[in-house]
Structure formats: C-alpha cells, structure tokens
Amino acid sequence: IAREMGGYSLGGADILRRAMGKKKAEEMERQKGIFTEGAVGKGHSKEDAERVFDLMAYFAGYGFNKSHSAAYALITYQTAYLKAHYPVEFVAATLSADKDKTEKVVRTVAEARSMGITVLPPDVNQSAIDFTAVYEPDTTGKVKKPKRKPVCQKGKVRDPLGPRIRFGLGGVRGVGESALEAIFEERSGRATWEREGREGEPKKEPFEDLFDLAARVDLRRVNKNVCMALVQCGGFDALHEPKQVTRAMAAGAVESAIERGKKLTAERNSGQTNLFNLFGGGDDDAAKALSRGGTFQKVEPWDTRELLAKEKQTLGFYVSGHPLDRYAAELRRMCNATTESLPEIADGTKVTVGGSVEGYRERTTKTGRRIAFFDLEDPQGRVEVIVRPRVLGNETLRETLQSGEPIIAVGVVQHERDRGASEDDETQAKILLDQAYLLAESLKKKTTSVLVRLPVDDLDRLRLEALKQCLTEHPGGCPVTIELSLGEKWTVTLGQTGLSVEPADSLLADTERIFGRKVCELR
C-alpha cells in the first residue's frame, strides 16, 4: 500500500513498517504527512489518503501484537509443558541446541543444578555426540525404565531414578569428527566385527581404561592430543576412579599408552603370531592383555583449581564444579547479587558480585581514551562488565582485573541491547564497574576466624596429623575452631584449637586436598 498508493521506495516503506510496529507517535505523524503527500501526487484525494493511512495505523495497533502473541503463546505453552513433564530431556535438548554458545550453556547448567539435575562430565563409554538424559542402572547393571516421566514441581525435578544429564563428546575441544567416529565404532563392536569379518549384530565392547582405548582405536584418528583432551575433561573418570587413578596420573600416562597402542597395531597389521594365537586366542585377546599391562605412575593429583582449569580448557566451561564453589558461604556474606539475579535488578542499582574475570580486553575510543570489557563468571552464569575510561585509569584496578585471580566487583546495573541487536531483542543486564578487589585480599581483611568442619566418617590419624601440620604452616591472626559432624544427625563444636592461621586461598586448597572436600569456612 505504501509503495503503490503512497509512492514510497522500498527503504521508505520499511521505515514506515518499523514505525508502525514500534508505535512511535511522532514518527507516525511524520509518516502520515509523507504518505498523504505521495498519494495526492499519484492522483488520490487527500481525504482518501488520510483515511487509508488511519486504517493502516489502526491495524498496526493490534495486528502485530495479535499474530506474535499467538505464536509466542503456543511456543511458551509447548516449552513449559516439556519442561514440567520432561524436565531432564528438555534441559538436555536445550544444552545441545546452545552448545556453541558458552554463556547460555553456563546459565542452563546452573539452572539444571538448581532443579536438582546432575550434569555429568563426558564419558568415553557413555557419552553420545550431544547432551543426553541418563538414569540410574538397577542392580543387574541395566538402565531402569521410568514407569512414569519425571515432573518438575516448584522448580525441582521429582524423580526417584536420579535425573542426570551426560555431557556429549561432540562438545570436547580438540576431539574432531574423525576421532569420534573411531571411538564410537570401537566401543560399539563394529570395528572388531569388521576386522574379523564376522556377521550379525556386533556386541558392545566398552573401554576398560586409557591403555585399553589406545590399544584398540585407530591412532591415526585418535592421537595424543585427543587422548589428553579426554583425560582433562573427565572422559575416563568413571573407569579410572575405581582404580584410584587420578586425572593427573592418566595425563602422565598418555604418551606411554599411545606408544603401546602403536606397537600393538603394528604387530596386528604385520600378522605376527603370538602366544595367544598359539592357544587359540585372537588379536583382540592380545590387545586386552597388552592394555591391562599398562601402568599409571603415582604423581601429585591436580588440586581442584587446576583440575577445573583444564576441564574448562577442553569444554569451554566448568562441569564438575566451579573455582568459586569453595567460597560459597563467604560470597553470600560479602555480595548482594549474583549473575543470575542481575536481570531482575533495576537500572542504576549498586551491586557487589564475586566472580572470575574471563575474556578481558581493552580498546581505544573515538576520543582516544581507553575502555575495557570482560565477562564476570560465577557458579550461576556470566555477565558483561564495562570498565569506563575514568575507572580504567586506576592502575591498581587494572592489575587486579588482569591478575587471573577471582575478584569482588562493585558497580551499577545497566540494562542495554548488544550492538547490532534490533529493538525486538531483549535487553541484557550489564555492570558498569566502579571498583574491583582481589577476592583473596577481601577475605583476609574481612575474616576474623576460621571454622574447620570435620565429618567423623573421614577422620583417621594420618588425616588429623596432616591437618595439624597444614594449620601450622599457615600462621596468622585468625583463631581456628573445630567442629565434628555425623551427616545431618549431630554436630559437636570442640572449640578453639589454640592455633591461629592466615585466611589464605592456599589454606583452603591444602585442607581440601587432605579431606577431598571443603572443610574450612572463613568467617
């Protein structure tokens, strides 16, 4: 109508459409004059032109809303139904759809955990390419089939079968399509069936450990880097942990596993006869024997921080935990917001949020001043932080942001759209930074005592001696109180130990290494 009757160009007609869709009164009044003038120029009366324009404007008042509200209502109902009645499958599908969008995956994983859904790391035997919903196996080792689908009530998944989501191998950085095909072919039994010329349906042959995988797969497709990535992301944890093999031990064995695998492959390809052939065993028997012969050397295990850093390096985000998990109680005391709560906080509100600095970058503005941006990540998600020139001029603050250490960020909330986004897109909560402090320094200043919670089940003489030595090696001014507990049944406070410590990150890490969990709380 705008082009044929009003004489608009394609670009001009699009401007009119946008003005109608956004219901901009001033722009609509201006467009009415343009439309009327164009229509009169094409031989229409002024009265007819104004009447037609008013009809278009009237339709714009409800037409856009009606069509979109109906479509969005249907999508909202469908997704709400799926989330309520098939919550585990719905979240798994959402993660698979957004697997290349790190920020969305971080938020969805955090929401899944808040719903009571466990997100498991990749597994060389269990993972598919994408995220999948999994259930607890029964006593026979077979997966339980739910008699009814799990439901989501009051934000929590109600399911006796233990809802979990398994991370897909397709999301592991450095593991390409060819490597995935080789792994899937071998564990499904297809590769063995084809090598031996067997007929019928192949029998699944799960891997036993890193050495077994390296002995069986095509090492031209699954190389050292692929194996290292699978170790660092936790892909062998389910196989190695029962054998007391840590990720650090597995990482140290990658090269020897590859060499043993190459040796076996060469022997198999050359058709060499071995002891197993003489007694009727095949090459696969030799492979299994050789793989079991591999040994994992004892090395110092990675602490939680290093383990999570390597996990993030291969997955793009944390799955088995977050570096700030050990500070959960302290952050609740020191901060008034999280990245998850920011969208609900009004513009201009001053907030204090703890997190890790990710993707720090600086650029020069048109006026020649420096401005910086980074993502602040906590266990709940991420938020973009803007460091304006006047704030960035503080050299101490800049050093804090570039230290690689967790920080406490203080600033104001600002809701805005990303550059290039249309007015139809939702606004994103961001933080305009005013100040930043190292979390470790803030803890030292605000901590007056240290509470050590010791589960009775974990106590033995060696651990107690290691704890005493650890506390002695961190002298400081904060008195230490010991508390014993037996699950949720009872708790006994023994009182102060007579020792005083420095509330440092190394203290938390060292005590965590002794007991395998966080036992220290800074107060």
Buried (B, 14 or more C-beta within 10 A) or exposed (E): BBEEBBBBEEEBBEBBBEBBBEEEEEBBEBBBEBBBEBBBEEEBEEEEBBEBBEEBBEEBEEEBEEEEEEEEEEEEEEEEEBBBBBBBBBBBBBBBBBBEEBBBBBBBBBBBEEBBBEBBBBBBBBBBBBBBBBBEEEEEEEEBEEEEEBBBEEEEBEBEBBBBBBBBBBBBBBBBEEBBBBBBBBBBBBBBBEEEEEEEEBEEBBBBBBBBBBBBBBBEBBBBBBBBBBBBBBBBBBBBEEEEBBBBBBBBBBEBBBBBBBEBBEBBEEEEEBEBBEEEBEBBBBBBBBBEEBEBEEEEBBBBBBBBBBBBEBBBBBBBBBBBBBBBEBBEEBBEBBBBBBBEBEEEEEBBBBBBBBEBEBEEEEEEEBBBBBBBBBBBBBBBBBBBBEBBEEEEBBEBBEEEBBBBBBBBBBBEEEEEEEEEEEEBBBBBBBBBBBBBEBBBEBBEBBBBBBEEEEEEEEBEEBBEEBBEEBEBEBBBBBBBBEEEEEEEEEEEBEBBBBBBBEBBBBBBBBBEEBBBBBB
